[in-house]
Amino acid sequence: MISKIITKLNTLHPTLPIYGNEIMEEEVNTSPSYFLYRNTNRMKRGANGRGLYREFNLFFVTTEGLEIDIATIAETLSDGTGLYFVNSEEDYGKLMAIDKSAMMITMTFT
């Protein structure tokens, strides 16, 4: 599944790096905008109460004010990956490693 997600993200944003949980401080320092994914162990019960779904989080982080189209990403990743878009949140803060302000969009899928 991860390889399909990376392929689809690369077609939408070919110049942005995509990191998993293994992102290093050097990569944060050299990448003003990037995607980060996390396949969590958090589970959610389905609408009918029978199915269990694992949460998948995709983060977009930018220190340069780059904009992305969340709807297009959600639709693209839902096509052929088995992911269903749940919601998105936007946060502003400071990346401690590089002492820069950043915007982070969290997109949650099940």
C-alpha positions in Angstrom: 0.0 0.0 0.0 2.8 2.5 0.9 4.4 2.1 -2.5 1.1 2.9 -4.2 0.6 6.0 -2.0 4.1 7.3 -2.8 3.6 6.7 -6.5 0.3 8.6 -6.5 1.8 11.5 -4.5 4.8 11.7 -6.8 2.4 12.1 -9.8 0.7 15.1 -8.0 3.8 16.7 -6.5 6.9 15.3 -8.2 9.3 17.8 -6.7 8.3 17.2 -3.0 10.1 14.6 -1.0 8.1 11.9 0.9 9.4 10.6 4.2 8.2 7.9 6.5 8.7 7.8 10.2 12.5 7.6 9.6 12.9 11.3 8.7 16.2 12.8 9.9 17.0 16.3 11.1 19.2 16.9 8.0 16.2 16.2 5.7 14.1 18.7 7.7 16.9 21.2 7.3 17.2 20.8 3.5 13.5 20.4 2.6 11.4 23.5 2.9 8.3 21.5 2.0 7.7 17.7 2.2 5.2 14.9 2.9 5.5 12.6 5.9 3.4 9.5 6.4 2.6 7.4 9.4 0.7 4.1 9.4 -0.6 4.2 13.0 -1.8 1.4 15.3 -4.9 3.4 16.1 -8.0 1.5 15.1 -11.5 2.9 14.3 -14.8 1.0 14.2 -16.8 1.2 11.0 -20.1 2.9 10.7 -22.1 -0.4 11.0 -20.1 -1.3 14.1 -18.6 -4.5 12.6 -15.5 -3.5 10.7 -12.2 -2.2 12.2 -10.1 0.2 10.2 -6.5 1.2 10.8 -5.7 4.9 10.7 -3.2 6.3 8.2 -1.9 9.8 8.6 -0.4 11.9 5.8 1.3 15.2 6.8 2.3 18.1 4.6 4.8 20.4 6.2 6.0 23.7 4.6 8.2 26.5 5.8 7.8 28.3 2.5 4.1 28.8 2.4 3.5 26.3 -0.4 -0.2 25.4 -0.9 -1.6 22.0 -1.8 -5.1 20.9 -2.9 -6.3 18.6 -0.2 -9.4 17.5 -2.1 -7.3 16.3 -5.1 -4.9 14.5 -2.8 -7.8 12.8 -0.9 -9.5 11.7 -4.2 -6.2 10.5 -5.7 -5.1 8.5 -2.7 -8.6 6.9 -2.3 -8.5 5.6 -5.8 -6.9 2.1 -5.8 -5.2 2.2 -2.4 -8.1 1.1 -0.1 -7.8 4.4 1.8 -10.9 6.5 2.7 -10.4 10.1 3.5 -11.7 11.1 7.0 -10.6 14.6 7.7 -7.8 17.2 7.6 -6.5 19.7 10.1 -4.1 22.7 9.7 -1.6 23.8 12.3 1.0 26.5 12.6 4.1 26.2 14.7 7.8 26.2 14.9 10.1 23.4 13.8 12.6 23.2 16.7 15.4 21.5 14.7 15.7 24.5 12.3 14.0 27.3 14.3 11.6 28.2 11.5 7.9 28.7 11.4 5.9 26.1 9.5 2.4 25.1 8.5 1.4 21.5 8.8 -1.7 19.9 7.3 -2.7 16.5 8.7 -4.8 14.3 6.5 -6.4 11.3 8.2 -7.4 8.2 6.2 -8.8 4.9 7.3 
